[in-house]
Amino acid sequence: MDKNTWIGFLLIAAIIVGFSMLNRPSKEQMAERQRINDSIALARQMEWEAEQLSQQLSEASAAREAETEDKNDTTALQERLQATYGDFAVAAQGTEDFVTLENERVRLLFTTRGGRLYRAELKEYKAYGDTINDLHLFTGDESSLAFTLITANNRIISTQNLYFQPIAGDSVLTMRLNTAVEDAYIDFVYTLPHGEYMWHFDIVPHNIERVLAQNVSTIEMHWAQLIPQQEKGRKFEERYAQMQYMDMSGDISKLSEQKSERKKEAGRLRWIAYKDQFFSTVLIAEDGFSSSELETEPQHKSSGYIKNYTTTTALNFDLKNPMHLRYYTGPNHYNTLKAYDEGVEKADRLNLKSLVPLGWKIVSWVNVILVIPMFDLFTSWGLHIGLIILLMTIVIKLIILPFVFKSYQSTAKMRVLKPQIDEINAKFPPEKMQERQQATMALYQRAGVSPMSGCLPMLLQMPVVMAMFWFFPTAIELRGKSFLWADDLSTYDSIISWGTPIPLIGDHLSLFCILFTLVNVAYTYVTMQTQATGNDPSAKMMKWMMYLMPLMFFFIFNDYAAGLSYYYLLALFFSILQTMIFRWTTDDAKILAQMEANAKKKASAKPRSGLMARLEKMQQEQLKQARENAKAQARKR
């Protein structure tokens, strides 16, 4: 930096200092400025204090207005409640609380809102795929039960909108519906006995005639319930989930399990059941339900529910006496339901055992007197479920063994006669069908053989076979029981599953069903070797049809309970074994010799009347008439 630059900086500094000294205010000016600043600060302080005071006054005023408004709103609300509910207005407001009743088998949760059952749990069962939580028949808004009350001044009130006062005991819970009238209330009394699925529900009025209408002798009840999907196989759960009810005469009816249906019943009903495949909720009225409207509605698969049941009905209601109802919340177990009719007069029996579908009457008796007692016996021995089904199969095969042997004997006789039948077919071409039939019937009569003799034994064993078909899909004892690869014998045992269902097959393959189909093909092959089919085209077609039947069974049973397919698999193994033993112990030459001896004996014996003789005579007359017609046609020509 040069000399000129330094001189320039010094001159600038001198000018700034000099200008500052010339413009410095005097002491009087400085005092005046301080006074002005103090005045400004005081004014700002006073303005802030005024704003704070104004805000406090505004808040106080708003609080007074809100308090006045709340008082007005409360008064208006009470007036509205009084206008709507009358003497029940005291119960129109409250807090929803829950109270539990439970025993060894069920846990029941009740809500003070509506005084109703809120959730029903079965301690001995779990939902499919859940090994921790107890099974819920329903919970929360899935179920509702409400009664309609008519007050003395014609107000219509539903109990679902009122709050009850709980009074809990050991096994008794009282839900009290208070009124504004002193010592006038209605009690819902729930009593749960030890070790029972069935419990009592009593509606007990107390001085309520001072509140309710005197000229009303019934009380309307609205009961609705959604049935959640509890099982793996929704198809069968939908099939067996249905609403059933029994009238006072003991006749049991049901609504459709496949489509929506609404039905009105003018007569009195003893009980109404909301049924699933393995569980039911049943409401039983001592004096019956009257003027009932019942409705069932299937639910979409994505909803997680199977059916929606709704009932609107009426019950006799005496203002001075209790009304008695009973609830059943439990399994569809035949012996459990049957026990409620033990020691009861026939007219008073509930017949709840009908909730377990055992098939048509012609086969249900087999389940009742044979299958269920046998299953209970083997179960009482503590055996594994797989071994129990094996033992049941052996016993049933032994029972029907005489019928099977009789049928096989008939088949063996027809097989022995096959060469002679082939000669008849070769002698009489198809255009001479009447002559062929006559000759064939004559052969059967001489040999003492009837083509129908093999069918009757088969028909006699059908009730037993059909009884097992109905037993396994509805036996709750199989639910959750595993065997080999099947984790639940009450539903299908899928080894391969996929997302999109395929027509006729579904979305899975069941291994027991596949094995059953394969063994069925083998059994058909063995059976066809013992039958005389001949060269008749219709017989050959029947042979192919016999081979197609196992494939049809696969498409049918792929969705069925694994326990049923396992039983049929075992039954087929034993059938094949029986057939092989019969073949090893049957001498065709001996059978033919016996039939020839019988034919000679009949030829020398006095002619007797019988079905075969009448059939032969009828065929001879038809043949004679046909020949005369042919001669007449020939003369015309």
NUBA-846280 format. One record per residue (C-alpha): x, z, y negated. Coordinates in pm, whole numbers, padded with zeros to 5 digits, always signed. Each point is the difference from the previous one (the first is absolute). Example, Ala and Ser with C-alpha at 12.3 -4.5 7.8 and 13.67 -1.06 7.14 Angstrom:
// NUBA-846280
+01230+00780+00450/+00137-00066-00344/
// end
This chain:
// NUBA-846280
+00000+00000+00000/+00157-00108-00338/+00015+00177-00336/-00294-00186-00157/-00230+00111+00281/+00086+00368-00050/-00068-00028-00372/-00341-00157+00069/-00107+00288+00235/+00108+00263-00258/-00203-00164-00278/-00314-00017+00216/+00034+00369+00092/+00042+00098-00367/-00313-00192-00097/-00212+00170+00275/+00118+00350-00094/-00057-00059-00368/-00352-00138+00056/-00093+00301+00214/+00114+00244-00268/-00195-00179-00270/-00328+00003+00207/+00017+00364+00129/-00328+00185-00100/+00012+00305-00216/-00090+00353+00121/-00346-00028-00154/-00060-00330+00180/+00118+00150+00330/-00234+00300-00038/-00296-00229-00073/+00071-00207+00307/+00014+00316+00221/-00336+00115-00140/-00158-00338+00081/+00139+00004+00358/-00134+00352+00054/-00345-00105-00124/-00006-00299+00236/+00098+00220+00299/-00270+00257-00084/-00261-00273-00029/+00095-00141+00339/-00016+00350+00159/-00347+00060-00142/-00117-00344+00121/+00124+00073+00357/-00171+00342+00005/-00323-00162-00120/+00018-00258+00280/+00058+00273+00258/-00293+00202-00126/-00224-00308+00000/+00099-00080+00360/-00071+00357+00111/-00338-00009-00169/-00079-00336+00168/+00099+00131+00343/-00205+00315-00049/-00296-00206-00109/+00037-00235+00299/+00022+00297+00236/-00319+00150-00144/-00175-00338+00033/+00125-00044+00360/-00113+00350+00093/-00340-00070-00145/-00013-00336+00181/+00103+00160+00333/-00273+00256-00038/-00245-00276-00074/+00126-00206+00300/-00019+00300+00233/-00349+00073-00114/-00097-00366+00041/+00158-00011+00348/-00188+00311+00109/-00321-00148-00132/+00063-00325+00194/+00082+00188+00320/-00309+00214-00042/-00213-00309-00056/+00149-00173+00308/+00040+00282+00250/-00241+00265-00124/+00067+00331+00177/+00288-00163+00190/+00191-00062-00325/+00216+00307+00072/+00138-00189+00303/+00050-00334-00176/+00347+00098-00125/+00289+00144+00192/+00337-00053+00165/+00033-00165+00338/+00154+00240+00251/+00050-00029+00376/-00062+00243+00285/+00109-00041+00364/-00170+00095+00326/+00190-00058+00322/+00016+00091+00366/+00217-00110+00291/-00132-00356-00008/-00111-00099-00350/+00097+00066-00360/-00280-00048-00255/+00064-00017-00374/-00298+00056-00232/-00026-00072-00372/-00191+00204-00255/-00115-00324-00164/-00314-00079+00193/+00068+00284+00244/+00074-00260+00268/+00252-00074+00273/+00298-00169-00166/+00230-00063+00297/-00023+00038+00379/+00321+00024+00205/+00039+00011+00379/+00298+00212+00098/+00036-00138+00352/+00030-00366-00106/+00223-00214-00219/-00060-00333-00166/+00177-00294+00165/+00367-00003-00098/-00017+00349-00157/+00158+00278+00204/-00013+00267-00272/-00333+00009-00183/-00329+00089+00164/-00258-00276+00028/-00247-00024-00290/-00351-00116+00079/-00041-00042-00375/+00130+00148-00323/-00101+00009-00367/-00236-00273-00116/-00004-00160+00345/-00301+00220+00072/-00282+00144-00207/-00304+00214+00077/-00252+00082-00273/-00354+00136-00023/-00254-00090-00266/-00184+00293-00161/-00320-00022-00204/-00040+00282-00253/-00320+00168-00110/-00001-00210-00318/+00053-00324+00200/+00372-00044-00057/+00178-00190+00282/+00342+00146+00074/+00268-00090+00256/+00218+00274+00146/+00305-00228-00016/+00015+00059-00380/-00020+00380+00019/+00267+00264+00054/-00044+00266+00267/+00141+00349+00016/+00201+00051+00323/-00041+00321+00199/+00248-00015+00288/-00004+00202+00322/+00188-00008+00330/-00187-00288+00165/-00280-00033-00256/+00009-00166-00340/-00286+00029-00247/-00022-00247-00286/-00246+00146-00255/-00185-00215-00251/-00094+00232-00285/-00280-00049-00251/-00084+00142-00342/-00283+00201+00159/+00119+00343+00106/+00043+00046+00376/-00108-00359+00075/+00249-00223+00183/+00056-00229+00300/+00268+00071+00261/+00174-00262+00213/+00120+00210+00295/+00266-00153+00227/+00079+00179+00328/+00289-00115+00220/+00009+00161+00349/+00332+00052+00175/+00125-00286+00218/-00288-00234-00089/-00035-00346-00148/-00364+00069-00085/-00087+00233-00287/-00304+00112-00197/-00119-00100-00346/-00292+00202-00136/-00172-00049-00336/-00138+00339-00104/-00221+00028-00312/-00030+00333-00184/-00284+00046-00249/+00036-00370-00069/-00376-00054-00019/+00034+00120-00358/+00222-00302-00075/-00101-00289+00225/-00330-00187+00015/-00258+00177+00215/-00176-00312+00129/+00308-00156+00164/+00034+00059+00375/+00303-00222+00068/+00346-00040-00139/+00178-00336-00017/+00349-00031+00144/+00256-00275-00067/+00293-00022+00243/+00273-00263-00019/+00333-00033+00178/+00283-00251+00023/+00162-00022+00345/+00378-00042-00032/+00197-00204+00252/+00156+00251+00239/+00124-00223+00284/+00246-00284+00057/-00259-00238+00141/-00243-00064-00287/-00201-00250+00208/-00117+00266+00245/-00039+00263-00269/-00241-00234-00177/-00183-00066+00328/-00058+00366+00084/-00052+00131-00355/-00375+00009-00059/-00279+00213-00142/-00221+00155+00267/-00304+00227-00023/-00249+00170+00231/-00369+00056-00067/-00189+00313+00098/-00106-00153+00333/+00360-00054+00109/+00022-00376-00049/+00336-00107-00141/+00043-00301-00229/+00289-00153-00189/+00077-00235-00285/+00204-00315+00043/+00373+00053+00046/+00085-00358-00101/-00192-00066-00321/-00169+00176-00290/-00341+00137+00088/-00261+00218-00168/-00281+00162+00192/-00291+00225-00095/-00130+00260+00244/-00334+00157-00083/+00010+00240+00296/+00195+00321+00017/+00364-00013+00111/+00175+00286+00177/+00353-00101-00090/+00200-00271-00176/+00356-00084+00108/+00274-00176-00194/+00212-00118+00291/+00351-00138+00035/+00165-00119+00321/+00119+00348+00095/-00151+00239-00261/-00336+00074-00156/-00164+00192-00281/-00353+00099+00100/-00266+00170-00212/-00273+00175+00199/-00329+00125-00146/-00200+00270+00175/-00329-00136-00135/+00118-00360-00018/+00061-00257-00271/-00298-00201-00125/-00048-00326-00190/+00361-00098+00060/+00174-00306-00136/+00324-00073+00184/+00263-00258-00087/+00331-00115+00145/+00248-00235-00165/+00326-00127+00156/+00306+00026-00224/+00272-00258-00066/+00321+00037+00200/+00212+00050-00311/-00209+00300-00110/+00133+00231+00270/-00357+00087+00102/-00218-00113+00293/-00359+00069-00108/-00200+00151-00283/-00306+00200+00112/-00280+00111-00230/-00314+00204+00068/-00281+00098-00233/-00251+00229+00167/-00228+00300-00054/-00015+00345+00160/-00274+00263+00007/+00078+00260-00265/-00176+00331-00035/+00076+00180-00328/-00005+00337+00178/+00170-00080+00334/+00341-00134+00105/+00056-00355+00119/+00230-00033+00302/+00241-00288+00059/+00298-00045+00226/+00316-00205-00038/+00212-00148+00278/+00346-00112-00112/+00201-00083+00308/+00104-00239+00276/-00222-00228+00206/+00091+00189+00314/-00264-00021+00272/+00029+00351+00143/+00025+00159-00346/-00319-00170-00117/-00179+00057+00331/+00067+00375-00023/-00238+00035-00298/-00293-00074+00235/+00094+00251+00268/-00264+00268+00045/-00229-00173-00249/-00358-00108+00070/-00039-00373+00051/-00212-00039-00314/+00270+00167-00212/+00301-00189+00134/+00209-00192-00251/+00142-00264+00240/+00309-00033-00219/+00187-00123+00308/-00157-00338-00074/+00260-00035-00276/+00244-00087+00280/-00082-00358+00113/+00017-00010+00379/-00160-00339+00050/-00338-00124+00115/-00220+00234+00200/+00086-00181+00323/+00369+00096-00047/-00009+00311-00221/-00109+00219+00293/+00323-00096+00179/+00202+00133-00295/-00208+00317-00014/+00006+00095+00370/+00331-00154+00110/+00250-00118-00261/-00015+00285-00253/+00000+00284+00260/+00288-00169+00184/+00197-00045-00323/-00061+00365-00098/+00112+00119+00344/+00329-00189-00010/+00056+00106-00361/-00047+00366+00093/+00294-00033+00238/+00228-00061-00297/+00105-00346+00116/+00140-00272-00225/-00259-00246-00124/+00170-00292+00177/-00021+00182+00334/-00363+00099-00068/-00102-00366-00044/+00191-00090+00318/-00186+00266+00201/-00333-00111-00146/+00076-00359+00103/+00077+00107+00359/-00319+00206+00029/-00218-00278-00138/+00159-00262+00225/-00068+00226+00300/-00364+00041-00106/-00063-00373-00024/+00220-00085+00302/-00296-00043+00244/-00164-00250-00237/+00325-00191-00044/+00056-00011+00377/-00354-00124+00060/+00052-00274-00257/+00330-00099+00161/-00162-00024+00341/-00257-00240-00138/+00277-00206-00158/+00193-00003+00330/-00304-00128+00188/-00046-00279-00251/+00368-00085+00035/-00028-00019+00381/-00296-00236-00032/+00187-00227-00242/+00096-00265+00263/-00362-00031+00112/-00121-00020-00360/+00255-00276-00064/-00142-00192+00301/-00351+00034-00142/+00117-00123-00342/+00174-00296+00164/-00308-00082+00209/-00244+00012-00292/+00122-00165-00321/-00102+00138-00342/-00298-00238-00023/-00147+00179+00305/+00022+00344-00160/-00319+00132+00160/+00123-00082+00351/+00336+00160-00082/-00167+00318-00125/-00228+00016+00302/+00291-00034+00241/+00204+00257-00191/-00286+00252-00001/-00051-00056+00372/+00369+00073+00057/-00020+00321-00204/-00309+00110+00194/+00162-00059+00339/+00318+00183-00108/-00191+00287-00162/+00161-00056-00340/-00162+00007-00344/+00173-00148-00306/-00154+00283-00202/+00135+00277+00222/+00323+00015-00197/-00174+00027-00337/-00201+00316+00068/+00306+00224+00058/+00150-00135-00319/-00315+00084-00193/-00008+00353+00143/+00350+00075-00131/-00063-00147-00347/-00148+00324-00150/+00326+00182+00081/+00213-00278-00148/-00214-00017-00314/+00001+00380-00037/+00378-00005-00034/-00031-00282-00254/-00210+00230-00221/+00188+00322+00069/+00352-00080-00116/-00064-00133-00355/-00215+00306-00085/+00189+00278+00181/+00143+00217-00276/+00225+00163+00260/+00212-00317-00007/+00040+00010-00379/+00363+00058-00093/+00110+00016+00366/+00310-00210+00068/+00111-00165+00323/+00306-00219+00051/+00017-00233-00303/-00357+00075-00117/-00005+00272-00266/-00382+00032+00008/-00203-00094+00307/-00324-00004-00200/+00108-00315-00186/+00201-00315+00071/+00371+00020+00087/+00152-00269-00220/+00354-00104+00085/+00000-00290-00249/-00194-00004-00328/-00029-00244-00289/-00180-00009-00332/-00250-00285+00010/-00255+00022+00286/-00017-00293+00242/-00347-00105+00123/-00092+00152+00339/+00328+00196+00018/+00016+00204-00319/+00320+00134-00154/+00173+00147+00306/+00073-00025+00372/-00079+00292+00230/+00240+00045+00289/-00243+00170+00239/-00245-00285-00063/+00270-00261+00072/+00095+00173+00326/-00365+00031+00095/-00048-00375-00060/+00302-00097+00209/-00102+00224+00290/-00353-00137-00028/+00132-00352+00051/+00187+00119+00309/-00311+00174+00130/-00205-00317-00053/+00255-00197+00198/-00012+00246+00291/-00379+00003-00006/-00032-00377-00006/+00215-00022+00314/-00267+00193+00189/-00294-00214-00111/-00132-00324+00143/-00028-00241-00289/-00001-00326+00192/+00044-00339-00160/-00318+00021-00205/+00078-00093-00366/-00219+00285-00123/+00195+00244+00216/+00327-00126-00143/-00137+00042-00350/-00100+00356+00086/+00353+00063+00122/+00144-00104-00335/-00257+00214-00178/+00120+00298+00200/+00350-00058-00133/-00127-00028-00358/-00173+00338+00015/+00325+00203-00035/+00081-00190-00319/-00343+00083-00136/+00062+00366+00083/+00320-00009-00203/-00182-00111-00315/-00266+00266+00061/+00220+00299+00082/+00290-00060-00240/-00177+00229-00252/-00132+00251+00254/+00134+00346+00074/+00333-00001+00184/-00147+00259+00239/-00263-00249+00113/+00253-00281+00054/+00224+00243+00188/-00292+00098+00227/-00091-00364+00070/+00366-00074+00071/+00013+00277+00260/-00335-00105+00146/+00126-00356+00046/+00314+00119+00177/-00213+00195+00245/-00239-00294+00042/+00288-00229+00093/+00128+00262+00243/-00347+00035+00155/-00038-00376+00038/+00338-00031+00169/-00081+00284+00239/-00337-00158+00081/+00169-00332+00075/+00262+00164+00222/-00265+00189+00197/-00255-00281+00026/+00008-00239+00300/-00178-00324-00088/-00020-00102+00367/-00168+00328+00086/-00250-00043-00285/-00082-00353+00116/-00045+00115+00359/-00232+00277-00116/-00208-00243-00208/-00027-00240+00298/-00112+00283+00222/-00261+00099-00257/-00117-00363-00020/-00048-00017+00381/-00181+00331-00001/-00237-00120-00276/-00061-00329+00181/-00111+00182+00315/-00198+00261-00187/-00359-00033-00117/-00023-00165-00342/-00040+00248-00282/-00117-00044-00356/+00237+00058-00285/+00128-00129-00329/+00234-00253+00165/-00280-00127+00227/-00231-00046-00296/+00270-00179-00198/+00071-00233+00295/-00368-00073+00045/-00035-00073-00371/+00295-00239+00011/-00142-00175+00307/-00329-00053-00180/+00181-00132-00306/+00206-00233+00219/-00313-00123+00181/-00174-00062-00333/+00304-00187-00130/+00004-00224+00308/-00370-00079-00035/+00052-00084-00367/+00288-00229+00092/-00213-00181+00262/-00283-00041-00254/+00240-00151-00252/+00133-00236+00268/-00352-00124+00089/-00075-00067-00369/+00305-00219-00022/
// end
